[in-house]
Amino acid sequence: MLRVLLFVVLFATSLAYANTGDRASVQRIKVIKGNDDQVDMVYYFHSLLEEALSYSVQELGPVVLENVNFEHGQNRTFRLLNVPGELDVTYSMTSSEREIAYLPIKVPLLDGLLGKRQLLVKKANQEKFEGVTEDGLKAMVGCQGDNWPDSDILEANGYALYRAEQFESLFHMLERGRCDYFPRGINEILYDYQKFNGRYGELHMLDNVMLRYHAPVYFFVGKHNEALANRIEFGLKIMEEQGLIKERLLQTSAFEFDRTFEQSETLKVFYLTSDN
């Protein structure tokens, strides 16, 4: 049944592309280059995108990804999706607002890892978290990005936050005591610790607390790019059906983390609700 539905989607996509010229010519898809120190992570998402697009090459022609070299906050990056010719595809945690303003391809890319949040704290303050309760954590202040979807999730669940637009400034605020903890996905906290420990004081990764909420990461395209969205979805559905996305996630070195973290008997998991 899925194969039949995918064929219908692909056929509709083919019609949408019919007036764009010779489908044998190479289609260029603009994606964000990313920071030089995030090469492995960017490669993971770009390789998934390329593999998904490869399933429709015979019908729609070859595709190459073209890196766009700029760095913007999440909201500005998303706005570029709706400007034809500026940016074709990005990836991010979803939100109801983003799914209204842009076209999400609703196939999860990280198997829920981003919604499993481990806490990064100042090493000198780690003892205050040893017996922390959910109410106790809510009485503290967390660091979060100003435009991140999970910032709204945390606040809606009663967590106090210090928000900032610039990512690195959040570590500065943690060092200065403007916030008590910085929730990071279990797939990204080790990278952040290794990069910023010592630069903004001594840091510590708590092993006894995890925040948990629904936070799927999707590819997004602009509202005008429905044909591209259909083509990406076609390939990702095949990969999902065959277990290839989970396989690629296990194979990649882009996300290094302790895979036994969730099995710890001393781990406290605080569950949050979200609209995702």
C-alpha positions in Angstrom: 0.0 0.0 0.0 2.8 2.4 0.9 4.5 1.8 -2.4 1.3 2.6 -4.3 0.9 5.9 -2.3 4.5 6.8 -2.9 4.0 6.2 -6.6 1.0 8.6 -6.6 3.1 11.2 -4.8 6.0 10.8 -7.2 3.6 11.0 -10.2 2.1 14.3 -8.9 5.6 15.6 -8.3 6.6 14.7 -11.9 3.7 16.7 -13.2 4.7 19.7 -11.1 8.2 19.5 -12.6 7.0 19.0 -16.2 7.2 22.7 -17.1 10.6 23.3 -15.7 12.5 22.0 -18.7 14.5 18.9 -19.4 14.3 16.6 -16.3 17.6 15.0 -17.3 19.4 18.3 -16.4 20.9 18.6 -12.9 18.7 20.3 -10.4 20.6 22.3 -7.8 19.2 22.3 -4.2 20.5 25.1 -1.9 21.3 24.0 1.6 23.2 25.6 4.5 26.9 25.0 4.6 27.1 25.1 8.4 30.0 25.9 10.6 33.4 24.4 10.0 33.3 22.7 13.4 30.0 21.0 12.6 31.1 19.3 9.4 30.1 15.7 10.6 26.6 16.8 11.7 25.9 18.7 8.5 27.2 15.8 6.5 24.8 13.5 8.2 21.7 15.6 7.3 22.9 16.3 3.8 23.7 12.7 3.1 20.2 11.7 4.2 18.8 14.3 1.9 20.9 13.2 -1.0 19.9 9.5 -0.5 16.2 10.4 -0.3 16.4 12.4 -3.5 18.3 9.6 -5.3 15.1 7.4 -5.2 13.5 9.6 -7.9 16.5 10.3 -10.1 15.2 8.1 -12.9 11.8 9.9 -13.1 12.9 13.5 -12.2 16.6 13.7 -13.0 19.8 14.1 -11.0 20.2 16.5 -8.1 23.2 18.1 -6.5 23.3 20.0 -3.2 24.7 23.5 -3.4 26.1 24.9 -0.1 25.0 28.5 0.8 27.6 30.0 3.0 25.8 32.1 5.6 25.1 31.9 9.3 21.8 33.1 10.8 19.6 32.4 13.7 16.9 29.8 13.3 14.0 32.2 12.6 15.9 34.2 9.9 17.1 30.9 8.3 13.5 29.7 8.1 12.3 33.0 6.5 14.8 32.4 3.7 13.0 29.2 2.8 10.0 31.3 1.5 12.2 33.5 -0.7 12.7 31.7 -4.0 16.3 31.2 -4.9 17.7 31.9 -1.5 17.5 28.6 0.4 15.7 25.4 -0.6 16.0 23.0 2.4 16.9 23.2 6.0 16.5 20.8 9.0 15.3 21.6 12.5 13.1 20.6 15.4 9.5 21.2 14.5 6.8 23.4 16.0 3.2 24.1 15.2 4.2 27.6 14.0 6.9 26.3 11.7 4.5 23.7 10.2 2.0 26.5 9.4 4.6 28.9 7.9 6.6 26.3 5.9 6.3 22.8 4.5 7.6 20.1 6.8 8.6 16.7 5.5 7.2 14.7 8.5 9.7 11.9 8.6 11.9 12.1 11.8 15.6 12.3 11.2 17.0 11.8 14.7 14.8 9.1 16.2 13.8 11.5 19.1 17.3 12.2 20.4 16.8 16.0 20.5 13.8 15.6 22.9 16.0 13.8 25.4 17.7 16.6 27.3 20.7 16.2 29.5 21.7 19.2 31.7 25.0 21.1 31.4 25.9 23.0 34.6 28.8 24.7 36.2 31.0 22.1 37.8 31.0 24.1 41.1 27.2 23.9 41.2 26.8 20.2 40.5 26.0 19.3 44.1 22.8 21.4 44.1 21.4 19.0 41.5 22.1 15.8 43.4 18.7 15.4 44.9 16.8 17.8 42.7 13.1 17.3 42.2 11.0 18.5 39.3 9.6 21.4 41.3 13.1 22.2 42.5 14.4 22.4 38.9 11.5 24.6 37.9 12.5 27.0 40.7 15.9 27.4 39.0 16.6 29.1 35.7 17.5 27.3 32.5 19.5 28.8 29.5 17.7 28.5 26.1 17.8 30.0 22.7 15.4 32.9 22.1 13.8 31.4 19.0 14.1 27.7 19.8 10.8 25.7 19.8 11.7 23.9 22.9 12.1 27.2 24.8 8.3 27.6 24.5 7.8 23.9 25.6 9.9 24.4 28.7 8.1 27.7 29.7 4.6 26.1 29.0 5.6 23.4 31.4 6.5 25.8 34.2 10.3 26.0 33.7 11.9 29.5 34.2 14.3 30.5 31.4 16.9 33.0 30.5 16.7 33.4 26.7 19.4 34.7 24.4 19.6 34.9 20.6 23.3 34.1 20.2 24.1 30.5 21.0 27.5 31.0 22.6 26.2 33.8 24.8 24.2 31.1 26.7 27.5 29.6 27.9 28.6 33.0 29.0 25.4 33.5 31.0 25.8 30.1 32.6 29.3 31.0 33.6 28.1 34.3 35.1 25.2 32.6 37.0 22.4 34.2 35.1 21.1 30.7 34.6 21.7 27.4 36.5 21.6 24.8 33.7 21.6 24.5 30.0 19.5 21.5 28.6 21.2 19.9 25.6 20.1 17.0 23.5 21.9 13.8 24.5 23.2 13.7 21.0 24.9 17.1 21.3 25.9 17.7 24.9 29.3 15.9 24.6 30.2 18.0 21.6 29.3 21.2 23.5 31.1 20.1 26.6 34.3 19.4 24.7 34.1 22.7 22.8 33.2 25.1 25.7 34.5 23.5 28.8 37.3 25.7 30.1 36.4 28.5 27.7 33.4 29.5 30.0 34.6 28.1 33.3 34.5 24.5 34.3 31.4 22.6 33.1 29.8 19.4 34.2 27.3 17.0 32.4 24.7 15.8 34.9 24.1 12.1 34.8 21.1 12.0 37.1 18.5 14.2 35.4 16.9 14.2 32.0 14.1 16.3 30.5 12.0 14.4 28.0 9.5 15.7 25.4 8.4 15.1 21.8 10.8 17.0 19.6 11.1 15.4 16.1 13.6 16.9 13.6 12.3 17.3 10.1 13.5 18.7 6.8 11.6 21.9 5.8 11.1 23.7 2.5 9.3 26.9 1.5 5.6 27.1 0.9 6.2 27.5 -2.9 8.3 24.4 -3.0 5.7 21.6 -2.7 7.1 19.6 -5.6 10.5 19.4 -3.9 8.8 18.5 -0.6 7.0 15.6 -2.3 10.2 14.4 -3.9 12.0 14.4 -0.5 9.1 12.7 1.3 9.0 10.0 -1.4 12.6 9.0 -0.8 12.5 9.4 3.0 9.4 7.2 3.3 11.2 4.4 1.4 14.2 4.8 3.7 12.0 4.8 6.8 10.1 1.7 5.7 13.4 -0.1 5.1 14.9 1.0 8.5 17.7 3.0 6.7 17.3 6.2 8.7 17.9 4.4 12.0 20.7 2.5 10.3 22.4 5.7 9.1 22.0 7.3 12.6 23.8 4.3 14.2 26.5 4.4 11.6 27.3 8.1 11.8 30.1 9.6 14.0 28.3 13.0 14.0 26.6 12.4 17.3 28.7 10.9 20.0 26.9 10.1 23.3 26.6 7.6 26.1 24.0 5.1 24.8 23.6 3.6 28.3 22.7 7.0 29.8 19.0 6.3 29.8 19.4 2.9 31.5 20.9 4.4 34.7 19.0 3.4 37.8 19.7 6.7 39.4 18.3 8.8 36.4 15.3 11.0 37.1 13.2 11.7 34.0 10.9 14.7 34.0 8.3 14.4 31.2 7.1 17.6 29.5 4.1 18.0 27.2 4.3 19.7 23.8 2.1 20.5 20.8 4.5 18.9 18.3 
